[in-house]
Amino acid sequence: MKKSMIALTIAAVTFGALQTANACSRITLDTPHGVSQVRTLDWGQQLGTVAIMHPVGTEVETKDVPSYQKAAAWTVKYPTLILEERKVFVDTAGEAINAEGLSASTLYLYDSVAFIKDYQDTGAPAVNWGDAATFMAENFATVDEAVAAFEANQFQFAWADGIHGDQHGLHISVQDKTGNIALFELNEGGEMQVHRGSVNDHMRVMANAPLQQQHDANAKAVGDMSKPENGSKIGSTISSSDRMLRGLYNSANVEFKQDAGWAQTEGKLQSTFDSGNLVAQDIIDPVNGETYATWIQYTYNFDNGSFKMRNLDTYAEIRIDLNDAFKAKEVSCADLVEQAEQQTTATFGVCS
């Protein structure tokens, strides 16, 4: 099949001005309707979302990775919905979901920037960070497969080349319909670390800086998250550390009714996330003196194919039936933010 080629005019994009921002959150929980996820895009500038469908057989080449011996190229194994941010990060996939029940989430992690200079090319095909989520979802059906391929040096992340030449601290998680989760982070000395877990432990929540091991230490200091009284030990700021703890606390105390329909379950999932992890506009993070709001939110289920995007700027919502979308025979696109102002169901067409 034809290659996926999306031509974009790259406007003046200033990543560096916000490099200390701690933005975005992800919560993955088990429900009576199967594993479900809520994820947000938070930033100091308004963000958007274009949905792109890649059917099986689509040939993909990663964006430029001139600092590495080999550039990754692949043929899509599983139908994949890619959620691409173009307003600020030009053509970066923040989230990708495949038909096998695996998704990948790329979030900011400023603390890893300092370690990029020490990372050494492993000789494996290098994946540009703008394509990292896409690569994971289009090549692997389970978390175990993704981790095994990484440990076998079948791919690496092109840290030195960043996103359009600007280096960024980032980390990526993969999660699947069985509830398994793996988080890939760059640590001191340029060493990659893969944290393993599931929806049943601390890995069910993902935020930004600090590194995962420090988040774990913070959670340990709070104590048993299922005890209501320990909630008083958690801060109320928008900092990543506080959002991480609130996500763990809220998700440890939610109980999904076994006989509830999906609409009720989705509502409870949504409120569990929103109460602790959404970021209101104009609030300052005391850690870095910056502000970054939640602009975009994705809520989806790995089993029933329900997907919803919410635009927090206008509170417009739009849905995609993933089971139908995965039947696409050609590469196709939908500007979800634009369409959400006019309709409630996404319409896919020619990519521009």
N, C-alpha and C positions, 0 to 999 in steps of 0.2 A: 504494500500500500504506500501511498505517498508520504513524504516527510511532513512533519508538522512545522510549518514556517509561519511565524506571526511577526509581521514587520511593524516596528514601532518607531516613532520619532522620539528620541530621548531629549526631553526638555532639560532645563537647568534644574538638577536635583541636588539638594544639599543634604547629604547624609551626615556629614561630620558634625554639624551643629547640634545634633541630638544624640551623639554617640553614647552618652551616659544614661539615656532613658532606659528605664526598666518597664517593659510593656508586654502585654498579652498574658493570658492564663488559659489553662486547659484542665478540665475535669472529665474523667472517664469512669463511669459507674455501671454496675450490673443492675438491671431492673427486671421485673417480671416479663418484659418484652425483649429481653436481651441486652447486651452491652450497648451503651449509648454514650455520646460525647457532646460536651459543650465547649466551644473554644472562641476566644475573642481576638480581634486585632485592635490594639491600643497604641496610640502614638501622639506626638505633639502636633502633627498635622493631620487633616482629614484623610482617611483612607477609603479605598474602593474595593470592588471585587468583580472580576470577570471569571465566569465559569467556563472551562474548556473540557470537552469530551475527547478522549483519545481511545479509539477502538483498538481491539487486538490487531497486531500487525503493523501499527503505526511505527515508523522509524524515527527515532529521536537522537539528536546529537546535543550534548551539553553545551552551554555557552562557553566562551573562551576561557581556557585555563593555561595560559602561556608559561606559567612557572612549573608545570609538571610534564613528565615524560610522555604520558598518555592521557588523552581526553576520553571520557566515557561516551559511548554510543550504544544504543540498545534498541531492540524491537519490543514493543509493548506486549507483555504476556497476558495482562488482565485489563479489561475495560476499566478506565480510570477517569474520575471527575477531578480536575485540577482547579483549585481556587487561587487565582493569580491576582496580585496587587499591582496596579499600574500607576496610580496617582502619585505615589511617592517613591516606591521601590521599583518602579518601571515595569518589570516583567518577572517578578519573583513569586514563586509558588509558596504560599504560607501553609497550605493544607492540600492534601490529596487523598482520595478515597477510592478503593478499588472494589470490584464486584465479588472478590473472595472474602470480604469482610476484614480488610486491613486498611488502616489509614496512617498518614504521617503528618506530623505537626512541627513546623519550624518556628521557633520563638527566639527572641533576643536574649543574649547572655553577655553583658558587657565585660564581666570578669575574665572571660577567656581571651579577650583581645591581647592582653599582655603575654600570652603564651604562643601566639601565632608565629613569632620570630624563631621559636625553637622547634617548630614542627618540621619533620623531615619527610620528604617525598618517599613513599613506600614502594614506588614503582607500579602500583595498581592504577587502573583507570581512574582518573580524577573527576569528581562531580562538582560542578559549579554550585555554589550555595543557592543560586536562584532556581536551581533544578532539583535540589536535594529531596524535597518532599515528593516531587513527581517521580524521581528515580526509585525511591523506596516503594511507592505504591504500584508502580508499573512492572516491578521485577519480582516482588515477593508476595506470597499468599499468607504467610504467618510471620510472627515476630521471631520465632526460632530460626526460620529460614534467613531472615535479614541479618540476624546476629551471626549466624554460622558463616554467611558470605563475607561479612566484615572481618571476622576473625581469621578467615582463610585468605585475607588480603585480595579479595575479588573487586573491591572498590575502596576509594578513600575520598575525603572531602577536600576540595581545593581551597584551603585556608588562605594561602598567600594572595590569591586572586580575588577573594571576596565577592562582592556584588558590583559588577561594572567597574572593577578596579579599586573600589573602596573596601578596605578590610573592616570586618565587623565581628564582634563576638556573637556567636549564635549557638544554639543547641537544638537537637531534633529528637523527637520521640516517635516510636512506632507502636501501635496498639492494634490488637485484632479482636475478632468476635468471641474468642474464647476467654478474653479478659487479660491476656498476657501483654506486658508493656516492657519496652526497652528504651532507655534514654542515653543518647550519645553526646558526650561532652569532652571538650579539650581542657586538659588540666596542666598543672605546672610541669615545666620541662618539655612542653609540646606533646605530652602523652595523651592519647585518647583513652577515655574510660567509658565503659558501657555499664550502666546501672540497670539491673533487672528487677522486675516486680510484677504486680498485677493490680486489678481493680480492688483487690482485697487488702492492700497495704498502702504504704505511703506514696507509692508510685502513681496512685490514681489522680494525683494533683500535680500539675506542672506550672511553674511560673518563670521568673527570670533570675537575675543575680540575687544571692550568691550561688556558688557551685552547689550541686545536689548534696554533697556531704555536709555542708554548713546548714542547709535547710533541714537535713535529718537531725543535726545537733539541736537546732532551734525547736523542732518538734519534740525531741526527747526532753528538753527543758520544760516544756509545757506539761508533759505527762499524758496520761490516758485521754485521748481526744473524745472518747465516748462519755466522759464524765462532764455533765453540764457545768459544774463549778470551775472547771479548768478553762472555760471560755473567757473568764475574767482576766486571764494571763495573756490574752492576745490583743495586740494593738489595733487601732482603728484607722491607721493611715493607709494611703494607696501604695505604700512601698511593696516591693515584690515579696519581701520577707513576711510582712503582715498578711498580704493576700494569700500567700501559700498556706499559712497557718489557719486562716479563716476557711479556706477551701477544705483543708483536712478536717477541721472541726465540724463544719456544716455537713460534709458528706459522711462523717462518722455517726451523725445523729439523725439522718434522714431514714425513714422507713417507707418503702414503696408497698402499697397494697397489692396483694396477689391478684385480686379480682378487678382491679382498676383497668379501664381501657387505656389505649395508647395516649389519647389526648390528655387524660388526667395524669398519666405517668410523665408525659412530656412537660406538662405544667409544673409538676413537682420538681422534676430535674432542673427545669429552667430557674425556678425560684431558689433552689439550693445553690446554684451557681451565682445568680444575680445578687443575692443577699450578701455575699462575701467577696466577690471577685470583679464585678463591674466597676469601672472607674468613671466617676462623673466629670464633666468638663470643668476646667479651671482650678481643680484641686491640686495643690503643690505637694510633691513628694519631698519630705524632709531629708531624705538620704542624699538627694542630688539637687534640690532646689528647682526641679523642673515639673512641668505638668504634661500629662498625656492622658487623653480620654479614650474610652471605648467607643469605637466607630462602627465596627462590624462584629457580628456574632453568628456563629454556625452552631446549630443543634441538629444532631443526626443519630440514627439508630443503625447498627450494623446488620440487623436481621430483617427488619421490615421495609427498609429502603426509604424511610422518611428523612427528608433533609429540609431544613429551614434556615434562611439567612435573614437576619434582622439588621436594619440600618439604624443605629442609635442616634444619628443626626436628625432623622425625620420620623423615626419609629415605624417606618414602613417594613413590611415583611413579604417574603416571596419564598415559594416552595419548589422543590424538585422531587419527583418520584425517581429515586435512584434506579429502581428495577427497570423502569422504562428508559431512562437515560443511558444505561449500560448497553442497550440494544443498538445504539448508534452505529452506523456503518462507515461514517466519514467523520473527520475532525470537525467539530462544530463548537460555537461559542455563544454565550449569553452574558450581557452586561447586567448583573443582578441588581446593582444599585439603581441604575437607570430604569430597568423594567419594574422594579418594586414600587415605583411611584405611579405606575399605570395599571399593574395587574398583580395577581396573587400567585400565578404559576409561571415559571420561567419558560421562555421560548428560545430554542437553540437555532442558530443559523450560521451563515458564513462568517468565519473569523476575520477580523480587520486589524 
